Amino acid sequence: MVKQILMRIFSSSLDAFKVYKLSMIKFDECGNYTDMSLDGDSLSLKGCEWLEESTFMATIIHHLTCLQQIEIYGFLSAVSFQANCLPKSLQKMEITKCRKLEFSQQQHKYDLVELQIKENCDSLVSLSLNAFPNLKTLLIEECSNLESITMSEPPHTALQSLTISWCRKLVSITEGGLAAPNLTHLCVKFCDKLKALPCKMDTLLPNLQSLDIEYCYGISRFPEGGLPPTLKELHMRGCEGLLRGLSSIGKLEALTDLVINGYPCERIIKSFPEVGLLSQLPSLTTLEIRNFEDLETLECNELLRLTSLQHLQIQFCEKLENMAGDKLPSSLLLLQIEYCPLLGEHCRNKHQHVWPKIQHIPTIEFEDS
């Protein structure tokens, strides 16, 4: 019955031209049921056995000549895409929980602008950026067998945002360097086997503005040459080697936001920041320090090097109670102390060893629970 209804839609060119978004769901959390609906410009197909037939899927996509977005969820059989079967209008593809995902990466070029591959797409071992020359946004999440992102035809001039997370076997992001001159955002999280950030970042990523690295334990240092001088935001969490190497990344004159998360850190850090660690950040306006479980002392004189600092946030440093040195920077407008019970109490009580160093700050906020 559903198949007959679908064929009636395809027999009407007017209705087919209306469809800009196609959702194909083989199963969902509510059970395996059959349903089809056309709501405005969105066509949704759920729980239909014949959706698993690759020829039928190709027929659906072929008829929707104005299609711009496809969502495919929960297919157990092979999901294969041939570039010449996808309409030129297609811009975004989101694939979730499709274990046997296949792209013809060697022979075809895809016109996609955005690609998301998420959750248990186990057959994906390597993805070539060469196959997606127009891709602006790439997100890969929880693909347990992904080992590499490759590129043999640099540069990739379209790519603007790359996010890779929870890919436990990933060992390489373009061995020769990620040549993406228009990339502005790079995020890598929970990739245990990744040993290094892409090489030559300072020259191959001349427009990078945001870098987010979390829980990539194998990365022990920043790439040779340091980070791109255009970088405005840097977030680091669970990367002890990178924390130690902060002082060697060069002068980042554009950096305005820095988030440093100390958990987990094998090295006992009782005083922060260390001498020279934050010495070359003239434009830094926001600094967030989080989860240093052994931290006892905040070094005010080192923070005085941050002459543009306006917002300082300190979170989850339960042993922190001292401030060493003269005072915090005079440029500060907001100090937030959250879940740091000892330091918070000293500030509230205007302790003689703490209060003189922060009393010039217009706004001071506390949060303990």
RODO-2510 file (C-alpha; in nm, 4 decimals, decimal comma):
residues 369
     n   res          X          Y          Z
     1     m     0,0000     0,0000     0,0000
     2     v     0,2762     0,2440     0,0943
     3     k     0,4594     0,1567    -0,2262
     4     q     0,1472     0,2377    -0,4289
     5     i     0,1045     0,5725    -0,2554
     6     l     0,4686     0,6524    -0,3193
     7     m     0,4335     0,5754    -0,6862
     8     r     0,1374     0,8127    -0,7038
     9     i     0,3564     1,0882    -0,5646
    10     f     0,6225     1,0172    -0,8231
    11     s     0,3626     1,0208    -1,1010
    12     s     0,2873     1,3841    -1,0174
    13     s     0,5746     1,6056    -1,1226
    14     l     0,4321     1,8892    -0,9133
    15     d     0,4527     1,6888    -0,5898
    16     a     0,7961     1,5541    -0,6725
    17     f     0,9266     1,9054    -0,7274
    18     k     0,8007     2,0010    -0,3809
    19     v     1,0286     1,7555    -0,2003
    20     y     1,3432     1,9231    -0,0705
    21     k     1,4044     1,6898     0,2263
    22     l     1,3856     1,3091     0,2344
    23     s     1,3969     1,1048     0,5573
    24     m     1,4300     0,7257     0,5354
    25     i     1,4133     0,5435     0,8690
    26     k     1,4374     0,1651     0,8716
    27     f     1,3740     0,1358     1,2453
    28     d     1,3411     0,3699     1,5369
    29     e     1,3166     0,3630     1,9133
    30     c     0,9388     0,3461     1,9028
    31     g     0,9311     0,0179     1,7131
    32     n     0,9429    -0,1042     1,3577
    33     y     0,6354     0,0335     1,1827
    34     t     0,5326     0,1361     0,8332
    35     d     0,4512     0,4947     0,7642
    36     m     0,4814     0,7478     0,4851
    37     s     0,4023     1,1172     0,4939
    38     l     0,4513     1,4202     0,2739
    39     d     0,4466     1,7347     0,4856
    40     g     0,5071     2,0424     0,2788
    41     d     0,8516     1,9935     0,1278
    42     s     0,9518     1,6993     0,3530
    43     l     0,8939     1,3350     0,2575
    44     s     0,9285     1,0781     0,5367
    45     l     0,9453     0,6999     0,4892
    46     k     0,9606     0,4733     0,7960
    47     g     0,9857     0,1028     0,8573
    48     c     0,9280    -0,0139     0,5002
    49     e     1,1009    -0,3414     0,4170
    50     w     1,1571    -0,2447     0,0561
    51     l     1,3568     0,0599     0,1631
    52     e     1,6453    -0,1826     0,2120
    53     e     1,6532    -0,2512    -0,1628
    54     s     1,9314    -0,0350    -0,3060
    55     t     1,7642    -0,0141    -0,6473
    56     f     1,4437     0,1148    -0,4913
    57     m     1,6358     0,3711    -0,2850
    58     a     1,8070     0,4900    -0,6031
    59     t     1,4661     0,5170    -0,7723
    60     i     1,3309     0,7328    -0,4910
    61     i     1,6291     0,9681    -0,4993
    62     h     1,6328     0,9825    -0,8804
    63     h     1,2699     1,0996    -0,8980
    64     l     1,3158     1,3791    -0,6431
    65     t     1,4949     1,6158    -0,8774
    66     c     1,4854     1,9158    -0,6400
    67     l     1,6073     1,7219    -0,3367
    68     q     1,8457     1,9178    -0,1143
    69     q     1,8700     1,7069     0,2011
    70     i     1,8664     1,3319     0,2818
    71     e     1,8491     1,1674     0,6239
    72     i     1,9030     0,7899     0,6435
    73     y     1,8716     0,6081     0,9765
    74     g     1,9071     0,2505     1,0953
    75     f     1,9678     0,0475     0,7776
    76     l     2,1129    -0,2975     0,8456
    77     s     2,1803    -0,3949     0,4845
    78     a     2,4359    -0,2234     0,2625
    79     v     2,3750     0,1434     0,1869
    80     s     2,5645     0,2349    -0,1279
    81     f     2,5771     0,5692    -0,3060
    82     q     2,6820     0,6302    -0,6620
    83     a     2,7498     0,9961    -0,7304
    84     n     2,5789     0,9868    -1,0685
    85     c     2,2535     0,8704    -0,9027
    86     l     2,2302     1,1701    -0,6707
    87     p     2,0565     1,4846    -0,7964
    88     k     2,2781     1,7886    -0,8514
    89     s     2,0518     1,9810    -0,6153
    90     l     2,1478     1,7602    -0,3179
    91     q     2,3527     1,9561    -0,0625
    92     k     2,3268     1,7790     0,2731
    93     m     2,3394     1,4107     0,3674
    94     e     2,3025     1,2763     0,7217
    95     i     2,3643     0,9045     0,7765
    96     t     2,3099     0,7446     1,1176
    97     k     2,3423     0,3817     1,2336
    98     c     2,3990     0,2332     0,8885
    99     r     2,6539    -0,0420     0,9472
   100     k     2,7361    -0,1166     0,5843
   101     l     2,7911     0,2277     0,4403
   102     e     2,9588     0,2457     0,0999
   103     f     3,0804     0,5488    -0,0949
   104     s     3,2428     0,5023    -0,4357
   105     q     3,5321     0,7238    -0,3364
   106     q     3,7736     0,6280    -0,6109
   107     q     3,5637     0,6765    -0,9209
   108     h     3,3066     0,9423    -0,8363
   109     k     3,2854     1,3007    -0,7165
   110     y     2,9965     1,4035    -0,4949
   111     d     2,8455     1,7522    -0,5013
   112     l     2,7534     1,7497    -0,1321
   113     v     2,8081     2,0654     0,0726
   114     e     2,7466     1,9043     0,4136
   115     l     2,8026     1,5416     0,5204
   116     q     2,7299     1,3877     0,8614
   117     i     2,8120     1,0237     0,9379
   118     k     2,7165     0,9142     1,2883
   119     e     2,6861     0,6156     1,5224
   120     n     2,8005     0,2676     1,4293
   121     c     2,8723     0,3083     1,0601
   122     d     3,1162     0,0214     1,1145
   123     s     3,2186    -0,0365     0,7528
   124     l     3,3723     0,3079     0,7223
   125     v     3,7491     0,2566     0,7601
   126     s     3,8778     0,5473     0,5521
   127     l     3,7206     0,8550     0,3992
   128     s     3,8786     1,0449     0,1127
   129     l     3,8165     1,4178     0,0932
   130     n     3,8943     1,3960    -0,2779
   131     a     3,5489     1,2495    -0,3382
   132     f     3,3788     1,5587    -0,1954
   133     p     3,5348     1,8639    -0,3615
   134     n     3,2458     2,0964    -0,2680
   135     l     3,2147     1,9857     0,0929
   136     k     3,2036     2,2739     0,3413
   137     t     3,1042     2,0848     0,6580
   138     l     3,2103     1,7318     0,7567
   139     l     3,1067     1,5661     1,0837
   140     i     3,2047     1,2080     1,1705
   141     e     3,0904     1,0744     1,5064
   142     e     3,1122     0,7319     1,6737
   143     c     3,2442     0,5436     1,3717
   144     s     3,4326     0,2733     1,5608
   145     n     3,6437     0,1424     1,2701
   146     l     3,7444     0,4692     1,1063
   147     e     4,1251     0,4795     1,0805
   148     s     4,2029     0,7703     0,8523
   149     i     4,0888     1,0802     0,6688
   150     t     4,2841     1,1051     0,3447
   151     m     4,3484     1,3652     0,0771
   152     s     4,5739     1,3056    -0,2233
   153     e     4,4627     1,6043    -0,4331
   154     p     4,5275     1,9091    -0,2141
   155     p     4,4219     2,1728    -0,1510
   156     h     4,0592     2,1258    -0,0502
   157     t     3,9389     2,4826    -0,0952
   158     a     3,5725     2,4335     0,0043
   159     l     3,6104     2,2768     0,3501
   160     q     3,5233     2,5164     0,6337
   161     s     3,4358     2,2938     0,9319
   162     l     3,5710     1,9498     1,0299
   163     t     3,4521     1,7632     1,3413
   164     i     3,5649     1,4112     1,4347
   165     s     3,4602     1,2581     1,7663
   166     w     3,4499     0,9175     1,9364
   167     c     3,6435     0,7476     1,6566
   168     r     3,8597     0,5256     1,8751
   169     k     4,0705     0,3758     1,5925
   170     l     4,1520     0,6977     1,4114
   171     v     4,5274     0,7245     1,3634
   172     s     4,5634     0,9844     1,0897
   173     i     4,4071     1,3046     0,9607
   174     t     4,5703     1,3517     0,6186
   175     e     4,9293     1,2333     0,6633
   176     g     5,0850     1,5045     0,4468
   177     g     4,8973     1,7799     0,6222
   178     l     4,5411     1,9054     0,6015
   179     a     4,5623     2,1532     0,3144
   180     a     4,2330     2,3366     0,3625
   181     p     4,2947     2,7091     0,3147
   182     n     3,9361     2,8072     0,4076
   183     l     3,8934     2,5804     0,7113
   184     t     3,7838     2,7933     1,0070
   185     h     3,6796     2,5267     1,2622
   186     l     3,8581     2,2034     1,3586
   187     c     3,7301     1,9814     1,6411
   188     v     3,8785     1,6449     1,7425
   189     k     3,7433     1,4608     2,0486
   190     f     3,7840     1,1157     2,2054
   191     c     4,0192     0,9769     1,9401
   192     d     4,2457     0,7617     2,1579
   193     k     4,4896     0,6417     1,8915
   194     l     4,5456     0,9733     1,7189
   195     k     4,9120     1,0593     1,7758
   196     a     4,9305     1,4048     1,6241
   197     l     4,7396     1,7010     1,4966
   198     p     4,7721     1,7631     1,1214
   199     c     5,1228     1,8789     1,0363
   200     k     5,2081     2,2250     0,8991
   201     m     4,8945     2,3749     1,0493
   202     d     5,0537     2,7192     1,0606
   203     t     5,0805     2,7324     0,6795
   204     l     4,8211     2,4839     0,5471
   205     l     4,5362     2,6251     0,7588
   206     p     4,5827     3,0010     0,7104
   207     n     4,2242     3,0880     0,8113
   208     l     4,1695     2,8582     1,1094
   209     q     3,9848     3,0458     1,3845
   210     s     3,8643     2,7734     1,6243
   211     l     4,0482     2,4615     1,7492
   212     d     3,8876     2,2196     1,9952
   213     i     4,0910     1,9190     2,1175
   214     e     3,9504     1,6917     2,3867
   215     y     4,0572     1,3558     2,5291
   216     c     4,3058     1,2698     2,2563
   217     y     4,5578     1,1160     2,4943
   218     g     4,8056     1,0177     2,2232
   219     i     4,8725     1,3757     2,1134
   220     s     5,1783     1,4835     2,3080
   221     r     5,2782     1,8067     2,1327
   222     f     5,1661     2,0776     1,8992
   223     p     5,2792     2,0434     1,5371
   224     e     5,6124     2,1895     1,4308
   225     g     5,5681     2,5524     1,3412
   226     g     5,2931     2,5968     1,5987
   227     l     4,9328     2,6896     1,5428
   228     p     4,7944     2,9235     1,2757
   229     p     4,8363     3,2906     1,3753
   230     t     4,4699     3,3497     1,2798
   231     l     4,3442     3,1318     1,5671
   232     k     4,0859     3,3073     1,7868
   233     e     3,9536     3,0227     2,0059
   234     l     4,1478     2,7329     2,1586
   235     h     3,9823     2,4687     2,3784
   236     m     4,1918     2,1904     2,5334
   237     r     4,0710     1,9100     2,7572
   238     g     4,2368     1,5853     2,8615
   239     c     4,5533     1,6587     2,6592
   240     e     4,8325     1,6806     2,9146
   241     g     5,1098     1,6948     2,6546
   242     l     4,9547     1,9957     2,4856
   243     l     4,9145     2,1709     2,8188
   244     r     5,2876     2,1365     2,8829
   245     g     5,3639     2,2694     2,5352
   246     l     5,1512     2,5832     2,5489
   247     s     5,4551     2,8046     2,5975
   248     s     5,6076     2,6823     2,2687
   249     i     5,3209     2,7507     2,0299
   250     g     5,4442     3,0967     1,9388
   251     k     5,2769     3,4338     1,9557
   252     l     4,9059     3,3985     1,8861
   253     e     4,8151     3,7631     1,8417
   254     a     4,4547     3,6897     1,7357
   255     l     4,3655     3,4497     2,0185
   256     t     4,0791     3,5918     2,2269
   257     d     3,9334     3,2802     2,3995
   258     l     4,1297     3,0075     2,5786
   259     v     3,9735     2,7181     2,7703
   260     i     4,2099     2,4866     2,9597
   261     n     4,0622     2,1789     3,1259
   262     g     4,3036     1,9840     3,3438
   263     y     4,1068     1,6610     3,3745
   264     p     4,2486     1,4007     3,3580
   265     c     4,6074     1,4990     3,4265
   266     e     4,8613     1,2544     3,5695
   267     r     5,1027     1,5309     3,6614
   268     i     5,0263     1,7022     3,9904
   269     i     4,9830     2,0724     3,9184
   270     k     4,9680     2,2802     4,2369
   271     s     5,0420     2,6193     4,0864
   272     f     4,8985     2,7678     3,7638
   273     p     4,9928     2,9128     3,5264
   274     e     5,3574     2,8142     3,5186
   275     v     5,6193     3,0733     3,4290
   276     g     5,5936     3,1744     3,0633
   277     l     5,3002     2,9451     2,9885
   278     l     5,0677     3,2260     2,8770
   279     s     5,3293     3,4819     2,7839
   280     q     5,2453     3,5481     2,4170
   281     l     4,8705     3,6075     2,4062
   282     p     4,8314     3,9866     2,3752
   283     s     4,4654     3,9786     2,2594
   284     l     4,3288     3,7211     2,5047
   285     t     4,0051     3,8511     2,6564
   286     t     3,8528     3,5303     2,8025
   287     l     4,0359     3,2614     3,0018
   288     e     3,8601     2,9589     3,1517
   289     i     4,0483     2,7261     3,3884
   290     r     3,8670     2,4051     3,4795
   291     n     3,9143     2,0761     3,6649
   292     f     4,2624     2,1042     3,8134
   293     e     4,1985     1,8780     4,1101
   294     d     4,5377     1,9396     4,2810
   295     l     4,5647     2,3103     4,2075
   296     e     4,6296     2,5149     4,5217
   297     t     4,7661     2,8492     4,4010
   298     l     4,6760     3,0930     4,1244
   299     e     4,9804     3,2875     4,0040
   300     c     4,8595     3,6448     3,9611
   301     n     5,1879     3,7781     3,8237
   302     e     5,1756     3,5350     3,5334
   303     l     4,8191     3,6385     3,4570
   304     l     4,9314     4,0028     3,4576
   305     r     5,0977     3,9257     3,1230
   306     l     4,7473     3,9022     2,9771
   307     t     4,6988     4,2750     2,9325
   308     s     4,3674     4,2409     2,7421
   309     l     4,2021     3,9923     2,9786
   310     q     3,8425     4,0874     3,0641
   311     h     3,6799     3,7605     3,1771
   312     l     3,8396     3,5006     3,4040
   313     q     3,6427     3,1896     3,4978
   314     i     3,7747     2,9270     3,7406
   315     q     3,5737     2,6048     3,7832
   316     f     3,6016     2,2791     3,9787
   317     c     3,9358     2,3427     4,1495
   318     e     3,8435     2,2174     4,4949
   319     k     4,1852     2,2656     4,6559
   320     l     4,2464     2,6128     4,5185
   321     e     4,2685     2,8682     4,8015
   322     n     4,5708     3,0937     4,7408
   323     m     4,6572     3,3799     4,5084
   324     a     5,0292     3,4518     4,4757
   325     g     5,1759     3,7760     4,3426
   326     d     5,0495     4,1323     4,3218
   327     k     4,6967     4,1206     4,1792
   328     l     4,4895     4,0032     3,8866
   329     p     4,5043     4,2135     3,5661
   330     s     4,3517     4,5608     3,5906
   331     s     4,1711     4,4985     3,2604
   332     l     3,9447     4,2361     3,4201
   333     l     3,5740     4,3159     3,4187
   334     l     3,4339     3,9804     3,5348
   335     l     3,5699     3,7141     3,7687
   336     q     3,3681     3,3933     3,8067
   337     i     3,4621     3,1384     4,0718
   338     e     3,2506     2,8247     4,0468
   339     y     3,2768     2,5092     4,2602
   340     c     3,6030     2,6206     4,4187
   341     p     3,4867     2,6167     4,7835
   342     l     3,8105     2,7290     4,9508
   343     l     3,8845     3,0220     4,7217
   344     g     3,5180     3,1161     4,7094
   345     e     3,5020     3,1381     5,0870
   346     h     3,8157     3,3550     5,1024
   347     c     3,6675     3,5935     4,8473
   348     r     3,3343     3,6204     5,0259
   349     n     3,5069     3,6851     5,3580
   350     k     3,7446     3,9351     5,1964
   351     h     4,0461     3,7431     5,3199
   352     q     4,3491     3,9682     5,3606
   353     h     4,5657     3,7555     5,1332
   354     v     4,3046     3,7359     4,8548
   355     w     4,0751     4,0369     4,8576
   356     p     4,3382     4,3060     4,7779
   357     k     4,4198     4,1182     4,4579
   358     i     4,0639     4,1126     4,3220
   359     q     3,8820     4,4116     4,4758
   360     h     3,9405     4,6259     4,1636
   361     i     3,7280     4,3885     3,9490
   362     p     3,3799     4,5396     3,8838
   363     t     3,1905     4,2088     3,8893
   364     i     3,2777     3,9035     4,0980
   365     e     3,0454     3,6017     4,0933
   366     f     3,0466     3,2830     4,3058
   367     e     2,8766     2,9467     4,2624
   368     d     2,9287     2,6543     4,4997
   369     s     2,6263     2,4318     4,4455
***
